[in-house]
Amino acid sequence: MTRIRPCRLLLSRVLIAGVCLAPCGFAGLIFEGVAQASGGGFGGNITLLSIQATGTERGCISWNGTTQVIGSAACISGYPPQGGGVSAPPGGDEKTGANQTQTRTIAQTGALNANQIRFVFNANEGGGASSAITLADALVAFYAPTGTLLWHSGLSAGGPFTPRTFLDPTGTGTSGQVYRLDFADVQTVQNLVFNRPDYQNVRVGIQFAATQANSGADNFFVTNNAALGFPEVPEPSTWISLASGLLAFFAFWRRRRGAPADG
C-alpha cells in the first residue's frame, strides 16, 4: 500500500486549493460571508439601491452621464433580474428617498482596485421566523462618467448569479451578506475600470430582485473589503505561485537529503 508523506500531501493540498480558488462553477458575484454593523446599521452614504414590496420585489439603478436612471429604464437590456423564478418586467419597487437609491462613484466606495470592491445585501424584514428572504438575482454594473456602460456582471465568465436565501431574525438591518467579484472578472474590471485615469469618477449601479419579502426596505450597499473587516482575497495565481515555490523547495530538500556526504 502506497503511503503519502505528510509534507508532500500538504503541498499537494495547497496547490489544489490555489487552483480551486479560481471559479469552480461559481457565479459573477461570489458570496463571501456576513458582516455586522452596529448602531443604526451600515449608513446611507454607500447605499446603491433600496427596494420594498410584498412577495417579489425588483429594482434597477444606472447612470446616463447626467443623472440617475431609476426603474425599468435603468435595467440592462437582455439581463433583467429574473433569477430564482422571478419574471419580467424588472424594476418598479425602488425607494427614492434621500440616499436610498443612487449610483456611487468608485471614490465613494474607497476601493483602490477591483479585488477590494464589495457589495452588501442588507435585508430588513421585520424579524421573526417569517423573515427569511431569497436574493434571487443581482447584477452590478460600472458606468463611465459620460454614462457609457463599461462592464456588468451579466457578462461574467463565472456564469449566472446563484440565488441564496438568508435569515434576518432581528429585522434591524444590521446584518449584511457580502459579495465580491468572481476572480475571473477581477482582472477584466481592473483593466476596464480601475486602470482608467478617471476611475474614481466611474459610477457603480445595480439591479436586483428578491422573493419572500414581507415588510421593510431591502438594500444593496457598495464599499470596500477593509471597511467591512474582510481581508483582500489573494488571486489564484498568488496561491499557485506560492505552491510552486514550496514544491520546488521540497524537491531541492529531497535531493539534498539523498546526496552523499562530502569527504
Secondary structure, DSSP 4 states (H G I P E B T S, - for coil): -PPPPHHHHHHHHHHHHHHHTS-SS--SEEEEEEEE--TT-S-GGGEEEEE--SEEEEEEEEE-SSSEEESGGGSPTT--S-GGGPPSPP---B--STTTS--EEHHHHT-SSTTTEEEEEE----SSGGG-EEEEEEEEEEE-TTS-EEEEGGG-TT-S---EEE--SS-SS-EEEEEEE-HHHHHHHIIIIITSTTGGG-EEEEEEEEEEE-SS-EEEEEEEHHHHTPPPPPPHHHHHHHHHHHHHHHHHHHHHHHSPPP-
